[in-house]
Amino acid sequence: MANYRQQTVSSLGLVTSCSSCAEPCGVGVTIPSGQQGYYNVDFDAGETVSDTGAIIIYFNPQSVPDGIRVLYDSVYYNTVTNNTEGRIQSTSGVSDAFTILGSAGSTCVPSTPNTTTYNYYNGFTGNTWNAGSPATQSITINSGDDVRGGASQYNTLVIPKTSATPNIVSIQVLGPCSGTAWNVSVSCPAALPSVLASAPQSTDACQSTQNTSVYFAKNYNDTNTAPIVGNFVFTDENGATPLNNTSTVQYYITGTIAFSVLNGVVVSSAACNSVSTCVVNVGFAVSNFDICNTTENNQVTLYHNGGCDLCLVTKAEGSIITTVGANGFFHIKYLNKQLPMQRVGTTNTALPTGSCLSC
């Protein structure tokens, strides 16, 4: 935020704080270093009908710990991600909490919980921070805010802007140590890139049906064309709704890649598994002389390469398998084909020991 002087006729007025002079989005800014304090920098994300989408913010705390939160439309955002550590967020659960990033070895952050009165700075002119109003503010570092990580690298935040207004995005940084230096880059709102993927599933098995749009935010300087580990992922182009924002991993298949998502962030990415499964009822017998006369009424899960055909089975699972002894041999029948199998130890899993035969 800059100051200004108003000229009337031939006279210049006094230097006055410009309360609406926010930094423009999409333009590089040089953030001055500072002392211990609470810092605010406003950015203008535009206020026309076309100024909607995801605002991507890249924040680098350098090494000395700094807390980060972003205020937009009365909502605070403090979740970040990066390519090496993934999702990082304060665990305090306090809505306006700072997420403190930086070197884990630094000992200058006070023990939590801690409430301190900090000098408040609101914007800068050149290399000098402007005193804010009020000049000091009381800030609490809650238990769970001091999480660290993200040191000396740009961390990604995504702010959804779904309407023309409001236009001001406030980057708020807490420097709890004796000095602070950090960098920030704020993009203008734009639709996130996307890929078509499968519906969520619990395994990495390949899927041919891929008609779900998955939107993702690239991390700093990345050029990936599909979600990679450490990316925020969403169900919408504005970044308003995280994909699978739960603590249960779900897989999504795009092309031949299976990426897994946890709490709205990609946590793994690899080639999908071409082995598929089917749950069917089979006949079961210890002797191959009896198998073809059995009734197919024992439920098992068949793992197979290709269609659900007994001749393509690579593994079977089911409670019926536990009725034979450890490493015992038996046969199963499905659709008038039979397959010899062996139980794996004392598990409910069995592997084929020969070729399938017609009954």
HUSUL-V760742 format. One record per residue. N is the residue number from 0. PHI is phi in whole degrees, 0 to 359 (* if undefined). BURIAL is + if it has 9 or more other C-alpha atoms within 8 Angstrom, else -. D_CENTER is the distance of its C-alpha to the mean C-alpha in whole Angstrom. Layout:
n: (N:N)
phi: (PHI:PHI)
burial: (BURIAL:BURIAL)
d_center: (D_CENTER:D_CENTER)
This chain:
n: (0:1:2:3:4:5:6:7:8:9:10:11:12:13:14:15:16:17:18:19:20:21:22:23:24:25:26:27:28:29:30:31:32:33:34:35:36:37:38:39:40:41:42:43:44:45:46:47:48:49:50:51:52:53:54:55:56:57:58:59:60:61:62:63:64:65:66:67:68:69:70:71:72:73:74:75:76:77:78:79:80:81:82:83:84:85:86:87:88:89:90:91:92:93:94:95:96:97:98:99:100:101:102:103:104:105:106:107:108:109:110:111:112:113:114:115:116:117:118:119:120:121:122:123:124:125:126:127:128:129:130:131:132:133:134:135:136:137:138:139:140:141:142:143:144:145:146:147:148:149:150:151:152:153:154:155:156:157:158:159:160:161:162:163:164:165:166:167:168:169:170:171:172:173:174:175:176:177:178:179:180:181:182:183:184:185:186:187:188:189:190:191:192:193:194:195:196:197:198:199:200:201:202:203:204:205:206:207:208:209:210:211:212:213:214:215:216:217:218:219:220:221:222:223:224:225:226:227:228:229:230:231:232:233:234:235:236:237:238:239:240:241:242:243:244:245:246:247:248:249:250:251:252:253:254:255:256:257:258:259:260:261:262:263:264:265:266:267:268:269:270:271:272:273:274:275:276:277:278:279:280:281:282:283:284:285:286:287:288:289:290:291:292:293:294:295:296:297:298:299:300:301:302:303:304:305:306:307:308:309:310:311:312:313:314:315:316:317:318:319:320:321:322:323:324:325:326:327:328:329:330:331:332:333:334:335:336:337:338:339:340:341:342:343:344:345:346:347:348:349:350:351:352:353:354:355:356:357:358)
phi: (*:261:263:214:231:268:260:238:58:244:244:261:282:288:296:230:293:259:292:248:272:281:292:285:287:74:238:295:233:256:273:294:287:201:262:307:169:246:240:230:229:270:238:264:264:90:222:260:295:273:270:231:132:264:268:260:246:248:237:244:281:58:258:292:302:221:264:231:209:234:252:216:52:69:242:266:240:219:263:236:213:209:287:260:242:73:290:227:203:308:260:289:79:278:297:254:289:275:263:271:253:128:296:292:279:287:247:273:282:296:299:253:286:213:242:228:270:250:297:251:238:235:80:213:236:64:257:239:285:273:296:270:226:290:292:231:219:272:237:255:265:278:299:103:282:273:262:61:88:70:289:54:206:278:253:262:236:237:244:282:239:259:216:298:236:287:250:267:247:254:274:240:234:253:257:279:264:290:215:214:208:207:232:213:227:237:278:281:298:202:294:287:291:213:227:270:222:286:294:298:213:271:232:264:295:298:223:275:275:225:229:255:282:242:259:218:251:287:279:307:65:280:234:298:256:214:301:234:303:96:275:292:230:219:266:219:287:270:74:273:238:298:283:44:278:227:266:251:294:233:258:228:251:234:63:250:256:253:244:254:232:220:52:79:227:289:247:203:204:198:299:290:270:283:285:250:231:214:257:221:260:233:279:217:202:282:262:290:285:261:300:290:263:278:270:275:224:247:283:221:255:258:261:213:260:108:282:280:236:301:286:252:287:249:194:226:226:170:293:299:295:285:278:260:292:303:59:284:256:198:228:235:232:212:52:64:236:234:221:284:219:228:294:271:59:250:277:263:247:221:238:296:245:193:271:283:227:282:279)
burial: (+:+:+:-:+:-:-:-:-:-:-:-:-:-:-:-:-:+:-:-:-:+:+:-:+:-:-:-:-:-:+:+:+:+:+:+:+:+:+:+:+:+:+:+:+:+:+:-:-:-:+:+:+:+:+:+:+:+:+:+:+:+:-:+:+:+:+:+:+:+:+:+:-:-:-:+:+:+:+:+:+:+:+:-:+:+:+:+:+:+:-:+:-:-:-:-:+:+:+:+:+:+:+:-:-:+:-:-:+:-:-:-:-:+:-:-:-:+:+:+:+:+:+:+:+:-:-:-:+:+:-:+:-:-:+:+:+:-:-:-:+:+:+:+:+:+:+:+:+:+:+:+:+:+:+:+:+:+:+:+:+:-:-:+:-:-:+:+:+:+:+:+:+:+:+:+:+:-:+:+:+:+:+:+:+:+:+:+:+:+:+:+:+:+:+:+:+:+:+:-:-:-:-:+:+:+:-:-:-:+:-:-:+:+:+:+:+:+:+:-:-:-:-:-:-:-:+:+:+:+:+:+:+:+:+:+:+:+:+:+:-:+:+:+:-:-:-:-:+:+:+:+:+:+:-:-:+:+:+:+:+:+:+:+:+:+:+:+:+:-:-:+:-:-:+:+:+:-:-:+:+:+:+:+:+:+:-:+:-:+:+:+:-:+:-:+:-:+:+:+:+:+:+:+:+:+:-:+:-:+:-:+:+:+:+:+:+:+:-:+:+:+:-:+:-:+:+:-:+:+:+:+:+:+:-:-:+:+:+:+:+:+:+:+:-:+:-:+:+:+:+:+:-:-:-:+:-:-:-)
d_center: (31:35:38:41:45:47:50:53:56:56:54:51:50:48:44:42:39:37:35:33:33:29:28:27:23:23:26:25:27:28:27:30:30:31:32:31:30:27:27:26:25:25:24:26:23:26:28:29:28:27:24:21:18:15:16:14:14:15:16:18:19:22:23:25:22:21:19:17:17:17:20:20:22:23:19:17:14:13:9:8:7:9:10:12:11:7:6:9:11:14:15:19:18:20:19:20:19:18:16:18:17:19:22:22:25:26:28:29:27:29:28:27:27:29:30:32:33:32:33:32:31:30:30:32:35:35:35:35:33:35:36:34:36:36:37:35:32:31:28:27:24:23:23:19:19:20:17:17:15:14:18:20:17:15:12:10:10:10:13:15:19:20:24:26:26:26:25:25:21:22:20:22:22:24:26:27:29:32:31:27:26:23:22:20:19:19:19:21:19:19:17:14:15:15:16:18:16:18:17:15:17:17:19:18:21:22:22:25:24:21:21:18:16:12:11:9:9:11:11:14:17:15:17:15:16:14:10:10:8:6:5:4:6:9:12:14:15:15:11:13:11:8:8:9:8:11:11:13:12:12:13:14:16:17:20:21:17:15:12:10:7:7:6:4:2:5:7:11:13:17:20:20:23:26:27:27:29:31:33:36:40:42:45:46:49:49:52:52:55:54:50:52:53:50:49:45:44:41:38:36:32:33:31:32:32:33:34:35:38:40:41:37:36:34:34:35:33:35:37:41:40:40:44:45:45:43:43:45:46:46:46:44:45:43:45:48:46:46:44:45:42:42:40:38:39:39:36:35:34:37:37:40:43:45:45:45:48:50:52)
